[in-house]
């Protein structure tokens, strides 16, 4: 498996995208905010969505379509407006926009999905958006930077990744783009991710591959612990490489490639977390169960006290111990070891030496470091990716709508 420099969602065979500025937010920023991703042939689609009980109109629309069929030509995407908490009109607007693109592309009704991100509780400016359908379709090509830019909200950089996978029968590619910087929490976050492949794979296998990849990537990150209304991850496979990945070694290679793209994009989201200055890896080892390991890891990763501790480069191990305890998992305080990167700082629940504090401080000053908690009570582990809370996080979210 080889990473493709500058590769993204249109790197696999048969995918095109386009995006323009439709001024959806109405602030005349000039930012691209409306686009489409299409496949030359119908593609099998798998998806995961937010577990928030308040779901945006495009999420509701997509869930319904995916329950009816498995193949689609692509997806319409906008930023600047989440089309969430918009009632029946929000659903009608979603259908209307997709229908206009379907007519322009001369494809069957219900052949396109939709994804939106942005401000909640505001109706989409549909009439304004529909004026750009022809332009968007006319500008379709096999590049994806415009679309990668158009999906951003508070993000500061585009996020894309792709891998080439060689098999005995030939090669296939997996690529993707994503957005997300705030309201990032497990069970999906304020993020959208679009992954494509030219491999040939059946729906059931693809569903499971995506589920496993998401669990170890997008559902293993957190910026602030808040769950959004629009979170979605889509995987499109159009089979245009002719390489089947339904069995044997090819299936294992496919799993590896999808996971690699998902993990790349997920980590990019955390590194670009709103106001973030540090990327922090939380490793929980030897927990009594996987659920305990996951609960403990996220308790630390989401704790405002721990996240401000990361920002201040303060090796406050007592704060970590208290947070482990507040996760209410089964463990023995007198068995816990704590590491900052490879520096063992706490052994059997006690500080090894105050002389280690300067070394721990230097580790935490880096823009990327890990904290490992060895519970020594079982055999289960979990890794979660998070970031610090800085002053800028408050500024960004206090002024989000203005």
C-alpha positions in Angstrom: 0.0 0.0 0.0 1.4 3.3 -1.0 0.2 6.8 0.0 -0.5 9.0 -3.0 0.9 12.6 -2.7 -1.9 15.1 -3.0 -4.4 12.3 -3.5 -8.0 12.7 -2.5 -11.6 11.7 -3.2 -11.3 11.9 -7.0 -8.0 10.0 -7.3 -9.7 6.6 -7.8 -10.9 5.9 -11.3 -14.2 7.4 -12.5 -14.9 10.2 -9.9 -15.3 13.9 -10.6 -16.1 16.9 -8.4 -16.8 20.6 -8.6 -17.6 23.4 -6.2 -18.3 27.1 -6.3 -19.2 30.0 -4.1 -23.0 30.4 -3.8 -22.9 32.7 -0.8 -25.1 30.3 1.1 -24.4 32.0 4.5 -25.1 35.4 2.9 -22.0 37.1 4.2 -20.3 37.6 0.8 -17.1 36.0 2.1 -16.2 34.6 -1.4 -15.7 31.2 0.1 -16.6 28.1 -1.9 -19.6 26.5 -0.2 -21.6 24.4 -2.8 -20.5 21.4 -4.9 -21.0 17.9 -5.9 -19.1 14.6 -6.1 -20.1 12.2 -8.9 -19.1 8.8 -10.2 -19.1 8.0 -13.9 -21.1 4.8 -13.2 -23.4 3.9 -10.3 -21.5 3.3 -7.1 -22.3 1.1 -4.2 -22.7 3.3 -1.1 -22.2 2.6 2.6 -22.6 5.2 5.2 -22.6 5.9 9.0 -24.5 8.8 10.5 -24.8 10.8 13.8 -26.5 9.1 16.7 -27.9 12.5 17.8 -31.7 12.2 18.1 -31.9 15.6 16.3 -30.9 14.8 12.8 -30.5 17.3 9.9 -32.8 17.0 6.9 -30.1 15.6 4.5 -29.3 12.9 7.1 -32.9 11.9 7.3 -33.2 12.0 3.5 -30.0 9.9 3.0 -31.0 7.3 5.6 -34.3 6.8 3.9 -32.8 6.5 0.4 -30.1 4.0 1.6 -32.9 1.8 3.0 -34.4 1.7 -0.5 -31.4 1.1 -2.7 -27.6 0.7 -2.6 -26.3 2.4 -5.7 -26.0 6.1 -6.4 -24.2 8.4 -8.8 -22.9 10.8 -6.2 -23.7 13.3 -3.5 -24.5 17.1 -3.4 -22.7 18.9 -0.6 -22.9 22.4 0.9 -21.4 24.3 3.9 -22.6 27.5 5.5 -26.0 26.0 6.4 -26.7 22.7 8.2 -30.3 22.4 7.1 -31.0 21.1 10.6 -34.1 21.9 12.7 -35.8 23.0 9.5 -38.9 20.7 9.6 -40.7 19.5 6.5 -39.5 22.4 4.4 -35.9 21.3 5.1 -36.6 17.9 3.7 -38.4 19.3 0.7 -35.5 21.6 0.0 -33.1 18.6 0.1 -35.2 16.7 -2.4 -35.6 19.7 -4.6 -31.8 20.4 -4.8 -31.0 16.8 -5.5 -33.7 16.6 -8.1 -32.4 19.6 -10.0 -28.9 18.1 -10.2 -30.3 14.7 -11.3 -32.2 16.4 -14.1 -29.1 18.3 -15.2 -26.9 15.2 -15.1 -29.6 13.2 -16.9 -29.7 10.4 -14.3 -32.6 8.7 -12.6 -34.6 10.3 -9.7 -33.1 9.5 -6.3 -29.7 8.8 -7.7 -28.0 11.5 -5.6 -27.5 11.8 -1.8 -26.9 15.1 0.0 -24.8 16.4 2.9 -24.8 19.7 4.6 -22.9 21.5 7.4 -23.0 24.9 9.0 -25.4 26.9 11.1 -28.4 25.1 12.6 -32.0 26.3 12.5 -31.9 28.3 9.2 -33.6 27.3 6.0 -31.4 26.7 2.9 -31.5 29.6 0.4 -32.7 27.2 -2.2 -33.6 29.6 -5.0 -30.1 31.1 -4.8 -28.4 27.7 -4.7 -30.3 26.4 -7.7 -29.0 29.2 -9.9 -25.6 27.5 -9.7 -26.5 24.0 -10.7 -25.5 24.4 -14.3 -22.2 26.0 -13.4 -21.3 23.3 -10.9 -22.1 20.5 -13.4 -20.3 22.3 -16.3 -17.1 22.6 -14.1 -16.9 18.9 -13.1 -13.4 17.5 -13.4 -11.1 14.9 -11.8 -9.6 17.4 -9.2 -11.0 17.8 -5.7 -9.3 20.8 -4.0 -12.3 23.0 -4.7 -14.7 20.5 -3.1 -12.4 19.9 -0.2 -12.4 23.6 0.4 -16.1 24.0 -0.1 -17.0 21.6 2.8 -15.0 23.5 5.4 -16.6 25.6 8.2 -14.3 26.6 11.0 -11.6 24.4 9.6 -8.3 26.1 8.7 -7.0 23.5 6.2 -8.4 21.1 3.6 -8.2 17.4 4.6 -7.6 14.7 2.0 -5.9 11.4 1.7 -5.5 8.5 -0.8 -3.7 5.2 -1.1 -2.7 2.9 -4.1 -3.0 -0.8 -3.4 -1.2 -3.3 -5.6 -2.7 -6.8 -5.9 -1.8 -9.9 -7.9 -4.5 -8.9 -10.4 -3.8 -5.2 -10.6 -4.2 -2.1 -8.5 -7.1 -0.2 -6.9 -7.2 3.1 -5.1 -9.0 4.4 -2.0 -9.2 8.2 -1.4 -11.2 10.7 0.6 -11.8 14.2 1.9 -13.2 15.4 5.2 -14.2 18.5 7.2 -14.4 19.0 10.9 -12.8 21.2 13.6 -15.4 21.7 16.3 -18.3 19.7 17.8 -16.2 16.6 17.4 -17.2 13.6 19.6 -17.6 9.9 19.3 -20.5 8.3 17.5 -19.8 10.8 14.7 -19.1 14.5 15.2 -19.5 17.8 13.4 -17.8 16.3 10.5 -18.4 15.1 7.0 -16.2 12.5 5.3 -16.4 11.3 1.7 -14.4 8.2 0.7 -14.2 6.7 -2.7 -12.7 3.6 -4.3 -12.5 2.0 -7.7 -12.4 -1.4 -6.2 -15.3 -3.9 -6.8 -17.0 -4.8 -3.5 -20.4 -6.0 -2.5 -22.6 -4.0 -0.2 -22.6 -6.3 2.9 -18.8 -6.5 2.9 -18.4 -2.8 2.3 -20.8 -1.9 5.2 -18.7 -4.0 7.6 -15.4 -2.6 6.3 -16.6 1.0 6.8 -18.1 0.2 10.3 -14.8 -1.2 11.5 -12.7 1.6 10.0 -15.0 4.3 11.5 -14.8 2.7 14.9 -11.0 3.0 14.9 -10.9 6.5 13.3 -13.8 8.9 13.3 -15.4 7.3 16.4 -12.0 7.5 18.2 -11.5 11.2 18.0 -12.8 14.1 20.1 -12.2 17.8 20.1 -14.9 19.0 22.6 -17.2 16.1 23.3 -20.2 17.7 21.5 -22.2 15.6 19.0 -23.7 17.4 15.9 -26.8 16.9 13.9 -25.2 16.3 10.5 -22.3 13.9 11.0 -21.9 11.5 8.1 -19.3 9.3 6.5 -19.9 7.9 3.1 -18.0 5.2 1.2 -18.6 4.9 -2.6 -17.2 2.0 -4.7 -17.7 2.0 -8.4 -15.7 -1.1 -9.4 -14.0 0.7 -12.3 -10.6 -0.8 -11.5 -12.0 -4.2 -12.1 -10.3 -5.5 -9.0 -12.6 -7.5 -6.7 -11.9 -7.2 -3.0 -14.6 -9.4 -1.7 -12.4 -12.3 -0.6 -9.0 -13.3 0.8 -5.9 -11.2 0.7 -7.6 -8.5 -1.5 -10.2 -8.0 1.2 -7.6 -7.6 3.9 -5.8 -5.0 1.7 -9.1 -3.2 1.2 -9.8 -3.1 4.9 -6.3 -1.7 5.5 -6.6 1.0 2.9 -10.1 2.2 4.0 -8.9 2.3 7.6 -5.7 4.2 6.6 -7.7 6.9 4.7 -10.2 7.2 7.6 -7.5 7.4 10.2 -5.6 10.0 8.2 -8.7 12.2 7.8 -9.8 11.7 11.4 -6.4 12.7 12.8 -6.3 15.7 10.5 -9.6 16.8 12.0 -8.2 16.6 15.6 -5.0 18.4 14.6 -7.2 21.2 13.1 -9.4 21.3 16.2 -10.8 24.7 16.9 -8.1 26.7 18.7 -6.0 23.5 19.1 -2.3 23.8 19.7 -1.5 20.2 20.5 -2.4 16.8 19.2 -2.7 14.3 22.1 -2.9 10.5 21.9 -4.6 8.8 24.8 -3.7 5.1 25.1 -5.6 2.9 27.7 -4.0 -0.5 28.2 -5.0 -3.7 30.0 -8.5 -2.7 30.9 -11.0 -5.2 32.1 -13.2 -4.8 28.9 -13.1 -2.9 25.6 -16.0 -0.7 26.8 -14.1 0.2 30.0 -11.0 1.1 27.9 -13.1 3.2 25.6 -15.0 4.9 28.4 -11.8 5.7 30.2 -10.0 7.0 27.2 -12.9 9.4 26.2 -13.3 10.6 29.8 -9.8 11.8 29.7 -9.9 13.0 26.1 -13.1 15.1 26.7 -12.3 16.4 30.2 -11.9 20.2 30.2 -9.6 19.9 33.1 -7.3 17.5 31.3 -7.5 19.5 28.0 -6.5 22.7 29.7 -3.7 20.8 31.4 -2.5 19.7 28.0 -2.6 23.4 26.9 -0.5 24.4 29.9 2.0 21.5 29.5 1.2 20.6 33.1 2.0 17.0 34.0 -0.7 16.9 36.6 -1.0 13.2 37.1 -3.4 13.6 40.0 -5.9 15.1 37.6 -5.5 12.1 35.3 -6.1 9.7 38.2 -9.2 11.6 39.3 -10.6 11.5 35.7 -9.9 7.7 35.5 -11.9 7.3 38.7 -14.7 9.5 37.4 -15.1 7.3 34.4 -16.5 4.7 36.9 -14.8 1.8 35.2 -13.6 -1.3 37.1 -9.9 -0.7 38.1 -7.5 -0.7 41.1 -6.0 2.7 41.9 -2.9 1.0 43.4 -2.1 -0.8 40.1 -2.2 2.2 37.7 1.0 3.2 35.7 1.0 6.5 33.7 3.4 7.4 30.9 4.1 10.7 29.1 5.3 9.4 25.7 7.8 6.7 26.9 8.5 8.4 30.2 7.1 6.3 33.1 5.9 8.9 35.6 3.5 7.0 37.9 3.9 3.4 39.0 1.3 1.5 41.0 -0.7 4.7 41.6 2.2 6.7 43.0 4.5 9.3 41.6 7.9 7.7 40.9 9.9 10.9 41.6 9.4 14.6 41.6 12.6 14.9 39.7 10.7 13.6 36.6 8.5 16.6 36.4 10.8 18.7 34.2 11.1 15.8 31.7 7.3 15.4 31.6 6.9 19.1 31.1 9.3 19.1 28.1 7.3 16.2 26.6 4.0 18.1 27.0 5.4 21.2 25.4 5.6 19.4 22.1 2.8 19.8 19.6 2.2 16.0 19.6 2.6 13.6 22.6 0.9 10.6 24.0 -0.4 9.7 27.5 -0.6 6.0 28.3 -2.6 4.6 31.2 -1.8 1.0 32.0 -4.6 -0.2 34.3 -3.1 -3.7 34.7 -6.5 -5.4 35.3 -7.3 -7.0 32.0 -6.2 -7.4 28.4 -8.3 -4.8 26.5 -6.9 -1.5 25.0 -8.2 1.6 23.2 -6.6 4.6 21.6 -8.4 7.9 21.3 -7.1 11.1 19.6 -7.8 14.5 21.1 -6.4 18.0 21.4 -6.0 20.8 24.0 -8.4 23.6 24.9 -6.9 27.0 24.2 -8.2 30.6 24.6 -9.0 30.6 20.9 -11.6 27.7 21.3 -13.8 30.0 23.4 -13.3 32.9 20.9 -14.2 30.8 17.9 -17.4 29.4 19.4 -18.5 32.6 21.2 -18.5 34.4 17.8 -19.5 31.4 15.6 -22.7 33.0 14.2 -21.5 36.6 14.1 
